[in-house]
C-alpha cells in the first residue's frame, strides 16, 4: 500500500512540474504590460544563434542581461541632478 501511495505521489509531482506554464510580460511604446505565452521547446529544430565556448576565451563579458522598466524610472526620478 505504501508503494502505491508513494508512486501516486511521485506521479502527481512530476505531472505538476511538467504542467507549469510560462507567461512573459512586456511593455512597448504603444502597449503596456502585454502578456504572451511562452513555449519551451525540448528539442530545437534550428541551429542556435549564440554559441558559448567554455574552453576558450574569445571575448571578455563585463555584464549580461538587464532591463529598464517603469519601477526603475521612478527610482531614477528620485535622484538629484548631481548624482
mmCIF file as gemmi writes it, N, C-alpha and C atoms, coordinates in Angstrom:
data_model
loop_
_atom_site.group_PDB
_atom_site.id
_atom_site.type_symbol
_atom_site.label_atom_id
_atom_site.label_alt_id
_atom_site.label_comp_id
_atom_site.label_asym_id
_atom_site.label_entity_id
_atom_site.label_seq_id
_atom_site.pdbx_PDB_ins_code
_atom_site.Cartn_x
_atom_site.Cartn_y
_atom_site.Cartn_z
_atom_site.occupancy
_atom_site.B_iso_or_equiv
_atom_site.pdbx_formal_charge
_atom_site.auth_seq_id
_atom_site.auth_asym_id
_atom_site.pdbx_PDB_model_num
ATOM 1 N N . UNK Axp A 1 ? 0.822 -1.199 0 1 0 ? 1 A 1
ATOM 2 C CA . UNK Axp A 1 ? 0 0 0 1 0 ? 1 A 1
ATOM 3 C C . UNK Axp A 1 ? 0.862 1.257 0 1 0 ? 1 A 1
ATOM 4 N N . UNK Axp A 2 ? 1.967 1.22 0.795 1 0 ? 2 A 1
ATOM 5 C CA . UNK Axp A 2 ? 2.85 2.387 0.842 1 0 ? 2 A 1
ATOM 6 C C . UNK Axp A 2 ? 3.501 2.638 -0.513 1 0 ? 2 A 1
ATOM 7 N N . UNK Axp A 3 ? 3.815 1.566 -1.238 1 0 ? 3 A 1
ATOM 8 C CA . UNK Axp A 3 ? 4.434 1.724 -2.549 1 0 ? 3 A 1
ATOM 9 C C . UNK Axp A 3 ? 3.478 2.394 -3.524 1 0 ? 3 A 1
ATOM 10 N N . UNK Axp A 4 ? 2.211 2.024 -3.453 1 0 ? 4 A 1
ATOM 11 C CA . UNK Axp A 4 ? 1.212 2.618 -4.348 1 0 ? 4 A 1
ATOM 12 C C . UNK Axp A 4 ? 1.038 4.1 -4.036 1 0 ? 4 A 1
ATOM 13 N N . UNK Axp A 5 ? 0.963 4.441 -2.76 1 0 ? 5 A 1
ATOM 14 C CA . UNK Axp A 5 ? 0.814 5.845 -2.367 1 0 ? 5 A 1
ATOM 15 C C . UNK Axp A 5 ? 2.049 6.64 -2.787 1 0 ? 5 A 1
ATOM 16 N N . UNK Axp A 6 ? 3.227 6.071 -2.587 1 0 ? 6 A 1
ATOM 17 C CA . UNK Axp A 6 ? 4.463 6.746 -2.989 1 0 ? 6 A 1
ATOM 18 C C . UNK Axp A 6 ? 4.509 6.948 -4.496 1 0 ? 6 A 1
ATOM 19 N N . UNK Axp A 7 ? 4.101 5.935 -5.24 1 0 ? 7 A 1
ATOM 20 C CA . UNK Axp A 7 ? 4.088 6.031 -6.692 1 0 ? 7 A 1
ATOM 21 C C . UNK Axp A 7 ? 3.107 7.098 -7.161 1 0 ? 7 A 1
ATOM 22 N N . UNK Axp A 8 ? 1.925 7.151 -6.562 1 0 ? 8 A 1
ATOM 23 C CA . UNK Axp A 8 ? 0.947 8.177 -6.92 1 0 ? 8 A 1
ATOM 24 C C . UNK Axp A 8 ? 1.454 9.574 -6.573 1 0 ? 8 A 1
ATOM 25 N N . UNK Axp A 9 ? 2.139 9.698 -5.447 1 0 ? 9 A 1
ATOM 26 C CA . UNK Axp A 9 ? 2.693 10.99 -5.049 1 0 ? 9 A 1
ATOM 27 C C . UNK Axp A 9 ? 3.741 11.465 -6.053 1 0 ? 9 A 1
ATOM 28 N N . UNK Axp A 10 ? 4.653 10.579 -6.424 1 0 ? 10 A 1
ATOM 29 C CA . UNK Axp A 10 ? 5.697 10.929 -7.392 1 0 ? 10 A 1
ATOM 30 C C . UNK Axp A 10 ? 5.075 11.28 -8.741 1 0 ? 10 A 1
ATOM 31 N N . UNK Axp A 11 ? 4.072 10.525 -9.166 1 0 ? 11 A 1
ATOM 32 C CA . UNK Axp A 11 ? 3.401 10.816 -10.434 1 0 ? 11 A 1
ATOM 33 C C . UNK Axp A 11 ? 2.719 12.177 -10.385 1 0 ? 11 A 1
ATOM 34 N N . UNK Axp A 12 ? 2.115 12.517 -9.261 1 0 ? 12 A 1
ATOM 35 C CA . UNK Axp A 12 ? 1.476 13.823 -9.118 1 0 ? 12 A 1
ATOM 36 C C . UNK Axp A 12 ? 2.471 14.961 -9.155 1 0 ? 12 A 1
ATOM 37 N N . UNK Axp A 13 ? 3.612 14.78 -8.497 1 0 ? 13 A 1
ATOM 38 C CA . UNK Axp A 13 ? 4.651 15.818 -8.507 1 0 ? 13 A 1
ATOM 39 C C . UNK Axp A 13 ? 5.202 16.005 -9.916 1 0 ? 13 A 1
ATOM 40 N N . UNK Axp A 14 ? 5.492 14.918 -10.602 1 0 ? 14 A 1
ATOM 41 C CA . UNK Axp A 14 ? 6.016 15.018 -11.961 1 0 ? 14 A 1
ATOM 42 C C . UNK Axp A 14 ? 5.01 15.663 -12.903 1 0 ? 14 A 1
ATOM 43 N N . UNK Axp A 15 ? 3.744 15.362 -12.737 1 0 ? 15 A 1
ATOM 44 C CA . UNK Axp A 15 ? 2.707 15.957 -13.569 1 0 ? 15 A 1
ATOM 45 C C . UNK Axp A 15 ? 2.612 17.455 -13.314 1 0 ? 15 A 1
ATOM 46 N N . UNK Axp A 16 ? 2.742 17.872 -12.063 1 0 ? 16 A 1
ATOM 47 C CA . UNK Axp A 16 ? 2.675 19.292 -11.725 1 0 ? 16 A 1
ATOM 48 C C . UNK Axp A 16 ? 3.853 20.038 -12.321 1 0 ? 16 A 1
ATOM 49 N N . UNK Axp A 17 ? 5.035 19.474 -12.224 1 0 ? 17 A 1
ATOM 50 C CA . UNK Axp A 17 ? 6.227 20.121 -12.775 1 0 ? 17 A 1
ATOM 51 C C . UNK Axp A 17 ? 6.129 20.218 -14.29 1 0 ? 17 A 1
ATOM 52 N N . UNK Axp A 18 ? 5.643 19.192 -14.937 1 0 ? 18 A 1
ATOM 53 C CA . UNK Axp A 18 ? 5.541 19.193 -16.391 1 0 ? 18 A 1
ATOM 54 C C . UNK Axp A 18 ? 4.466 20.151 -16.884 1 0 ? 18 A 1
ATOM 55 N N . UNK Axp A 19 ? 3.495 20.477 -16.051 1 0 ? 19 A 1
ATOM 56 C CA . UNK Axp A 19 ? 2.377 21.303 -16.48 1 0 ? 19 A 1
ATOM 57 C C . UNK Axp A 19 ? 2.579 22.786 -16.196 1 0 ? 19 A 1
ATOM 58 N N . UNK Axp A 20 ? 3.777 23.19 -15.765 1 0 ? 20 A 1
ATOM 59 C CA . UNK Axp A 20 ? 3.999 24.6 -15.485 1 0 ? 20 A 1
ATOM 60 C C . UNK Axp A 20 ? 3.912 25.408 -16.769 1 0 ? 20 A 1
ATOM 61 N N . UNK Axp A 21 ? 3.331 26.591 -16.654 1 0 ? 21 A 1
ATOM 62 C CA . UNK Axp A 21 ? 3.179 27.468 -17.798 1 0 ? 21 A 1
ATOM 63 C C . UNK Axp A 21 ? 3.997 28.736 -17.561 1 0 ? 21 A 1
ATOM 64 N N . UNK Axp A 22 ? 4.537 29.275 -18.628 1 0 ? 22 A 1
ATOM 65 C CA . UNK Axp A 22 ? 5.35 30.477 -18.548 1 0 ? 22 A 1
ATOM 66 C C . UNK Axp A 22 ? 4.617 31.597 -19.267 1 0 ? 22 A 1
ATOM 67 N N . UNK Axp A 23 ? 4.525 32.753 -18.627 1 0 ? 23 A 1
ATOM 68 C CA . UNK Axp A 23 ? 3.94 33.934 -19.244 1 0 ? 23 A 1
ATOM 69 C C . UNK Axp A 23 ? 4.969 35.05 -19.203 1 0 ? 23 A 1
ATOM 70 N N . UNK Axp A 24 ? 5.187 35.704 -20.34 1 0 ? 24 A 1
ATOM 71 C CA . UNK Axp A 24 ? 6.129 36.803 -20.42 1 0 ? 24 A 1
ATOM 72 C C . UNK Axp A 24 ? 5.339 38.105 -20.533 1 0 ? 24 A 1
ATOM 73 N N . UNK Axp A 25 ? 5.721 39.099 -19.746 1 0 ? 25 A 1
ATOM 74 C CA . UNK Axp A 25 ? 5.092 40.41 -19.789 1 0 ? 25 A 1
ATOM 75 C C . UNK Axp A 25 ? 6.085 41.409 -20.362 1 0 ? 25 A 1
ATOM 76 N N . UNK Axp A 26 ? 5.608 42.275 -21.244 1 0 ? 26 A 1
ATOM 77 C CA . UNK Axp A 26 ? 6.491 43.285 -21.821 1 0 ? 26 A 1
ATOM 78 C C . UNK Axp A 26 ? 5.732 44.588 -22.006 1 0 ? 26 A 1
ATOM 79 N N . UNK Axp A 27 ? 6.489 45.668 -22.111 1 0 ? 27 A 1
ATOM 80 C CA . UNK Axp A 27 ? 5.937 46.999 -22.332 1 0 ? 27 A 1
ATOM 81 C C . UNK Axp A 27 ? 6.614 47.588 -23.555 1 0 ? 27 A 1
ATOM 82 N N . UNK Axp A 28 ? 5.816 48.115 -24.467 1 0 ? 28 A 1
ATOM 83 C CA . UNK Axp A 28 ? 6.359 48.773 -25.65 1 0 ? 28 A 1
ATOM 84 C C . UNK Axp A 28 ? 5.88 50.213 -25.669 1 0 ? 28 A 1
ATOM 85 N N . UNK Axp A 29 ? 6.279 50.959 -26.678 1 0 ? 29 A 1
ATOM 86 C CA . UNK Axp A 29 ? 5.855 52.353 -26.788 1 0 ? 29 A 1
ATOM 87 C C . UNK Axp A 29 ? 4.349 52.46 -27.011 1 0 ? 29 A 1
ATOM 88 N N . UNK Axp A 30 ? 3.743 51.453 -27.614 1 0 ? 30 A 1
ATOM 89 C CA . UNK Axp A 30 ? 2.313 51.526 -27.92 1 0 ? 30 A 1
ATOM 90 C C . UNK Axp A 30 ? 1.432 50.751 -26.947 1 0 ? 30 A 1
ATOM 91 N N . UNK Axp A 31 ? 1.978 49.758 -26.247 1 0 ? 31 A 1
ATOM 92 C CA . UNK Axp A 31 ? 1.18 48.948 -25.332 1 0 ? 31 A 1
ATOM 93 C C . UNK Axp A 31 ? 1.927 48.721 -24.031 1 0 ? 31 A 1
ATOM 94 N N . UNK Axp A 32 ? 1.18 48.72 -22.932 1 0 ? 32 A 1
ATOM 95 C CA . UNK Axp A 32 ? 1.772 48.482 -21.621 1 0 ? 32 A 1
ATOM 96 C C . UNK Axp A 32 ? 1.348 47.123 -21.087 1 0 ? 32 A 1
ATOM 97 N N . UNK Axp A 33 ? 2.277 46.457 -20.469 1 0 ? 33 A 1
ATOM 98 C CA . UNK Axp A 33 ? 2.053 45.189 -19.777 1 0 ? 33 A 1
ATOM 99 C C . UNK Axp A 33 ? 1.28 44.192 -20.631 1 0 ? 33 A 1
ATOM 100 N N . UNK Axp A 34 ? 1.761 43.952 -21.83 1 0 ? 34 A 1
ATOM 101 C CA . UNK Axp A 34 ? 1.144 42.925 -22.663 1 0 ? 34 A 1
ATOM 102 C C . UNK Axp A 34 ? 1.702 41.564 -22.255 1 0 ? 34 A 1
ATOM 103 N N . UNK Axp A 35 ? 0.861 40.57 -22.277 1 0 ? 35 A 1
ATOM 104 C CA . UNK Axp A 35 ? 1.295 39.231 -21.879 1 0 ? 35 A 1
ATOM 105 C C . UNK Axp A 35 ? 1.344 38.319 -23.099 1 0 ? 35 A 1
ATOM 106 N N . UNK Axp A 36 ? 2.308 37.441 -23.09 1 0 ? 36 A 1
ATOM 107 C CA . UNK Axp A 36 ? 2.467 36.454 -24.145 1 0 ? 36 A 1
ATOM 108 C C . UNK Axp A 36 ? 2.729 35.105 -23.512 1 0 ? 36 A 1
ATOM 109 N N . UNK Axp A 37 ? 2.188 34.075 -24.101 1 0 ? 37 A 1
ATOM 110 C CA . UNK Axp A 37 ? 2.503 32.719 -23.668 1 0 ? 37 A 1
ATOM 111 C C . UNK Axp A 37 ? 3.846 32.328 -24.265 1 0 ? 37 A 1
ATOM 112 N N . UNK Axp A 38 ? 4.671 31.694 -23.481 1 0 ? 38 A 1
ATOM 113 C CA . UNK Axp A 38 ? 5.986 31.257 -23.929 1 0 ? 38 A 1
ATOM 114 C C . UNK Axp A 38 ? 5.996 29.742 -23.929 1 0 ? 38 A 1
ATOM 115 N N . UNK Axp A 39 ? 6.422 29.174 -25.024 1 0 ? 39 A 1
ATOM 116 C CA . UNK Axp A 39 ? 6.52 27.723 -25.095 1 0 ? 39 A 1
ATOM 117 C C . UNK Axp A 39 ? 7.986 27.322 -24.999 1 0 ? 39 A 1
ATOM 118 N N . UNK Axp A 40 ? 8.234 26.281 -24.256 1 0 ? 40 A 1
ATOM 119 C CA . UNK Axp A 40 ? 9.585 25.768 -24.089 1 0 ? 40 A 1
ATOM 120 C C . UNK Axp A 40 ? 9.749 24.583 -25.024 1 0 ? 40 A 1
ATOM 121 N N . UNK Axp A 41 ? 10.726 24.678 -25.891 1 0 ? 41 A 1
ATOM 122 C CA . UNK Axp A 41 ? 10.989 23.595 -26.831 1 0 ? 41 A 1
ATOM 123 C C . UNK Axp A 41 ? 12.012 22.652 -26.227 1 0 ? 41 A 1
ATOM 124 N N . UNK Axp A 42 ? 11.659 21.393 -26.149 1 0 ? 42 A 1
ATOM 125 C CA . UNK Axp A 42 ? 12.595 20.412 -25.6 1 0 ? 42 A 1
ATOM 126 C C . UNK Axp A 42 ? 13.655 20.033 -26.621 1 0 ? 42 A 1
ATOM 127 N N . UNK Axp A 43 ? 13.275 20.01 -27.878 1 0 ? 43 A 1
ATOM 128 C CA . UNK Axp A 43 ? 14.211 19.652 -28.939 1 0 ? 43 A 1
ATOM 129 C C . UNK Axp A 43 ? 14.125 20.734 -30.012 1 0 ? 43 A 1
ATOM 130 N N . UNK Axp A 44 ? 15.131 21.567 -30.083 1 0 ? 44 A 1
ATOM 131 C CA . UNK Axp A 44 ? 15.135 22.649 -31.062 1 0 ? 44 A 1
ATOM 132 C C . UNK Axp A 44 ? 15.348 22.087 -32.46 1 0 ? 44 A 1
ATOM 133 N N . UNK Axp A 45 ? 14.631 22.648 -33.421 1 0 ? 45 A 1
ATOM 134 C CA . UNK Axp A 45 ? 14.759 22.177 -34.796 1 0 ? 45 A 1
ATOM 135 C C . UNK Axp A 45 ? 15.704 23.056 -35.606 1 0 ? 45 A 1
ATOM 136 N N . UNK Axp A 46 ? 16.218 24.134 -34.998 1 0 ? 46 A 1
ATOM 137 C CA . UNK Axp A 46 ? 17.117 25.031 -35.707 1 0 ? 46 A 1
ATOM 138 C C . UNK Axp A 46 ? 18.46 25.101 -34.997 1 0 ? 46 A 1
ATOM 139 N N . UNK Axp A 47 ? 19.451 25.578 -35.716 1 0 ? 47 A 1
ATOM 140 C CA . UNK Axp A 47 ? 20.772 25.783 -35.135 1 0 ? 47 A 1
ATOM 141 C C . UNK Axp A 47 ? 20.722 27.005 -34.228 1 0 ? 47 A 1
ATOM 142 N N . UNK Axp A 48 ? 21.314 26.946 -33.053 1 0 ? 48 A 1
ATOM 143 C CA . UNK Axp A 48 ? 21.273 28.103 -32.155 1 0 ? 48 A 1
ATOM 144 C C . UNK Axp A 48 ? 22.003 29.302 -32.754 1 0 ? 48 A 1
ATOM 145 N N . UNK Axp A 49 ? 21.532 30.512 -32.417 1 0 ? 49 A 1
ATOM 146 C CA . UNK Axp A 49 ? 22.153 31.728 -32.918 1 0 ? 49 A 1
ATOM 147 C C . UNK Axp A 49 ? 23.334 32.164 -32.06 1 0 ? 49 A 1
ATOM 148 N N . UNK Axp A 50 ? 23.423 31.664 -30.853 1 0 ? 50 A 1
ATOM 149 C CA . UNK Axp A 50 ? 24.506 32.025 -29.943 1 0 ? 50 A 1
ATOM 150 C C . UNK Axp A 50 ? 25.177 30.742 -29.477 1 0 ? 50 A 1
ATOM 151 N N . UNK Axp A 51 ? 26.485 30.736 -29.531 1 0 ? 51 A 1
ATOM 152 C CA . UNK Axp A 51 ? 27.252 29.594 -29.039 1 0 ? 51 A 1
ATOM 153 C C . UNK Axp A 51 ? 28.2 30.07 -27.955 1 0 ? 51 A 1
ATOM 154 N N . UNK Axp A 52 ? 28.311 29.315 -26.874 1 0 ? 52 A 1
ATOM 155 C CA . UNK Axp A 52 ? 29.213 29.632 -25.774 1 0 ? 52 A 1
ATOM 156 C C . UNK Axp A 52 ? 30.285 28.559 -25.738 1 0 ? 52 A 1
ATOM 157 N N . UNK Axp A 53 ? 31.524 28.984 -25.875 1 0 ? 53 A 1
ATOM 158 C CA . UNK Axp A 53 ? 32.666 28.073 -25.825 1 0 ? 53 A 1
ATOM 159 C C . UNK Axp A 53 ? 33.337 28.247 -24.471 1 0 ? 53 A 1
ATOM 160 N N . UNK Axp A 54 ? 33.123 27.324 -23.577 1 0 ? 54 A 1
ATOM 161 C CA . UNK Axp A 54 ? 33.657 27.424 -22.224 1 0 ? 54 A 1
ATOM 162 C C . UNK Axp A 54 ? 35.151 27.125 -22.161 1 0 ? 54 A 1
ATOM 163 N N . UNK Axp A 55 ? 35.701 26.474 -23.167 1 0 ? 55 A 1
ATOM 164 C CA . UNK Axp A 55 ? 37.106 26.079 -23.117 1 0 ? 55 A 1
ATOM 165 C C . UNK Axp A 55 ? 38.066 27.117 -23.695 1 0 ? 55 A 1
ATOM 166 N N . UNK Axp A 56 ? 37.56 28.193 -24.303 1 0 ? 56 A 1
ATOM 167 C CA . UNK Axp A 56 ? 38.448 29.22 -24.846 1 0 ? 56 A 1
ATOM 168 C C . UNK Axp A 56 ? 37.858 30.6 -24.587 1 0 ? 56 A 1
ATOM 169 N N . UNK Axp A 57 ? 38.756 31.559 -24.338 1 0 ? 57 A 1
ATOM 170 C CA . UNK Axp A 57 ? 38.338 32.929 -24.058 1 0 ? 57 A 1
ATOM 171 C C . UNK Axp A 57 ? 38.427 33.739 -25.343 1 0 ? 57 A 1
ATOM 172 N N . UNK Axp A 58 ? 37.288 34.075 -25.913 1 0 ? 58 A 1
ATOM 173 C CA . UNK Axp A 58 ? 37.253 34.85 -27.146 1 0 ? 58 A 1
ATOM 174 C C . UNK Axp A 58 ? 36.853 36.3 -26.89 1 0 ? 58 A 1
ATOM 175 N N . UNK Axp A 59 ? 36.06 36.522 -25.866 1 0 ? 59 A 1
ATOM 176 C CA . UNK Axp A 59 ? 35.588 37.869 -25.571 1 0 ? 59 A 1
ATOM 177 C C . UNK Axp A 59 ? 35.346 37.972 -24.078 1 0 ? 59 A 1
ATOM 178 N N . UNK Axp A 60 ? 35.767 39.084 -23.504 1 0 ? 60 A 1
ATOM 179 C CA . UNK Axp A 60 ? 35.521 39.324 -22.089 1 0 ? 60 A 1
ATOM 180 C C . UNK Axp A 60 ? 34.13 39.943 -21.936 1 0 ? 60 A 1
ATOM 181 N N . UNK Axp A 61 ? 33.267 39.302 -21.181 1 0 ? 61 A 1
ATOM 182 C CA . UNK Axp A 61 ? 31.911 39.79 -20.956 1 0 ? 61 A 1
ATOM 183 C C . UNK Axp A 61 ? 31.876 40.458 -19.595 1 0 ? 61 A 1
ATOM 184 N N . UNK Axp A 62 ? 31.585 41.769 -19.571 1 0 ? 62 A 1
ATOM 185 C CA . UNK Axp A 62 ? 31.561 42.502 -18.306 1 0 ? 62 A 1
ATOM 186 C C . UNK Axp A 62 ? 30.182 42.504 -17.669 1 0 ? 62 A 1
ATOM 187 N N . UNK Axp A 63 ? 29.158 42.22 -18.415 1 0 ? 63 A 1
ATOM 188 C CA . UNK Axp A 63 ? 27.806 42.172 -17.864 1 0 ? 63 A 1
ATOM 189 C C . UNK Axp A 63 ? 26.911 41.404 -18.805 1 0 ? 63 A 1
ATOM 190 N N . UNK Axp A 64 ? 25.83 40.905 -18.277 1 0 ? 64 A 1
ATOM 191 C CA . UNK Axp A 64 ? 24.92 40.131 -19.111 1 0 ? 64 A 1
ATOM 192 C C . UNK Axp A 64 ? 23.496 40.395 -18.659 1 0 ? 64 A 1
ATOM 193 N N . UNK Axp A 65 ? 22.636 40.778 -19.586 1 0 ? 65 A 1
ATOM 194 C CA . UNK Axp A 65 ? 21.229 40.97 -19.275 1 0 ? 65 A 1
ATOM 195 C C . UNK Axp A 65 ? 20.948 42.31 -18.636 1 0 ? 65 A 1
ATOM 196 N N . UNK Axp A 66 ? 19.741 42.463 -18.197 1 0 ? 66 A 1
ATOM 197 C CA . UNK Axp A 66 ? 19.322 43.695 -17.553 1 0 ? 66 A 1
ATOM 198 C C . UNK Axp A 66 ? 18.104 44.264 -18.245 1 0 ? 66 A 1
ATOM 199 N N . UNK Axp A 67 ? 17.294 44.934 -17.484 1 0 ? 67 A 1
ATOM 200 C CA . UNK Axp A 67 ? 16.1 45.558 -18.041 1 0 ? 67 A 1
ATOM 201 C C . UNK Axp A 67 ? 15.945 46.946 -17.457 1 0 ? 67 A 1
ATOM 202 N N . UNK Axp A 68 ? 15.167 47.745 -18.12 1 0 ? 68 A 1
ATOM 203 C CA . UNK Axp A 68 ? 14.798 49.053 -17.612 1 0 ? 68 A 1
ATOM 204 C C . UNK Axp A 68 ? 13.283 49.131 -17.711 1 0 ? 68 A 1
ATOM 205 N N . UNK Axp A 69 ? 12.629 49.343 -16.591 1 0 ? 69 A 1
ATOM 206 C CA . UNK Axp A 69 ? 11.174 49.366 -16.594 1 0 ? 69 A 1
ATOM 207 C C . UNK Axp A 69 ? 10.656 50.588 -15.841 1 0 ? 69 A 1
ATOM 208 N N . UNK Axp A 70 ? 9.352 50.635 -15.664 1 0 ? 70 A 1
ATOM 209 C CA . UNK Axp A 70 ? 8.732 51.786 -15.028 1 0 ? 70 A 1
ATOM 210 C C . UNK Axp A 70 ? 9.185 51.964 -13.582 1 0 ? 70 A 1
ATOM 211 N N . UNK Axp A 71 ? 9.401 50.882 -12.874 1 0 ? 71 A 1
ATOM 212 C CA . UNK Axp A 71 ? 9.832 50.979 -11.48 1 0 ? 71 A 1
ATOM 213 C C . UNK Axp A 71 ? 11.236 51.572 -11.411 1 0 ? 71 A 1
ATOM 214 N N . UNK Axp A 72 ? 12.102 51.167 -12.322 1 0 ? 72 A 1
ATOM 215 C CA . UNK Axp A 72 ? 13.439 51.739 -12.378 1 0 ? 72 A 1
ATOM 216 C C . UNK Axp A 72 ? 13.413 53.215 -12.729 1 0 ? 72 A 1
ATOM 217 N N . UNK Axp A 73 ? 12.499 53.599 -13.607 1 0 ? 73 A 1
ATOM 218 C CA . UNK Axp A 73 ? 12.354 55.007 -13.974 1 0 ? 73 A 1
ATOM 219 C C . UNK Axp A 73 ? 11.93 55.824 -12.761 1 0 ? 73 A 1
ATOM 220 N N . UNK Axp A 74 ? 11.004 55.315 -11.976 1 0 ? 74 A 1
ATOM 221 C CA . UNK Axp A 74 ? 10.577 56.032 -10.767 1 0 ? 74 A 1
ATOM 222 C C . UNK Axp A 74 ? 11.74 56.201 -9.799 1 0 ? 74 A 1
ATOM 223 N N . UNK Axp A 75 ? 12.579 55.183 -9.678 1 0 ? 75 A 1
ATOM 224 C CA . UNK Axp A 75 ? 13.738 55.286 -8.791 1 0 ? 75 A 1
ATOM 225 C C . UNK Axp A 75 ? 14.722 56.33 -9.303 1 0 ? 75 A 1
ATOM 226 N N . UNK Axp A 76 ? 14.944 56.383 -10.608 1 0 ? 76 A 1
ATOM 227 C CA . UNK Axp A 76 ? 15.858 57.382 -11.168 1 0 ? 76 A 1
ATOM 228 C C . UNK Axp A 76 ? 15.324 58.8 -10.998 1 0 ? 76 A 1
ATOM 229 N N . UNK Axp A 77 ? 14.02 58.967 -11.042 1 0 ? 77 A 1
ATOM 230 C CA . UNK Axp A 77 ? 13.431 60.297 -10.885 1 0 ? 77 A 1
ATOM 231 C C . UNK Axp A 77 ? 13.63 60.85 -9.484 1 0 ? 77 A 1
ATOM 232 N N . UNK Axp A 78 ? 13.861 59.987 -8.506 1 0 ? 78 A 1
ATOM 233 C CA . UNK Axp A 78 ? 14.052 60.457 -7.134 1 0 ? 78 A 1
ATOM 234 C C . UNK Axp A 78 ? 15.473 60.959 -6.889 1 0 ? 78 A 1
ATOM 235 N N . UNK Axp A 79 ? 16.396 60.734 -7.827 1 0 ? 79 A 1
ATOM 236 C CA . UNK Axp A 79 ? 17.775 61.199 -7.673 1 0 ? 79 A 1
ATOM 237 C C . UNK Axp A 79 ? 17.887 62.674 -8.024 1 0 ? 79 A 1
ATOM 238 N N . UNK Axp A 80 ? 18.847 63.341 -7.393 1 0 ? 80 A 1
ATOM 239 C CA . UNK Axp A 80 ? 19.093 64.736 -7.751 1 0 ? 80 A 1
ATOM 240 C C . UNK Axp A 80 ? 19.882 64.776 -9.056 1 0 ? 80 A 1
ATOM 241 N N . UNK Axp A 81 ? 19.928 65.922 -9.691 1 0 ? 81 A 1
ATOM 242 C CA . UNK Axp A 81 ? 20.628 66.063 -10.958 1 0 ? 81 A 1
ATOM 243 C C . UNK Axp A 81 ? 22.125 65.892 -10.839 1 0 ? 81 A 1
ATOM 244 N N . UNK Axp A 82 ? 22.682 66.042 -9.651 1 0 ? 82 A 1
ATOM 245 C CA . UNK Axp A 82 ? 24.126 65.952 -9.447 1 0 ? 82 A 1
ATOM 246 C C . UNK Axp A 82 ? 24.583 64.523 -9.2 1 0 ? 82 A 1
ATOM 247 N N . UNK Axp A 83 ? 23.679 63.603 -9.015 1 0 ? 83 A 1
ATOM 248 C CA . UNK Axp A 83 ? 24.058 62.235 -8.676 1 0 ? 83 A 1
ATOM 249 C C . UNK Axp A 83 ? 24.498 61.483 -9.893 1 0 ? 83 A 1
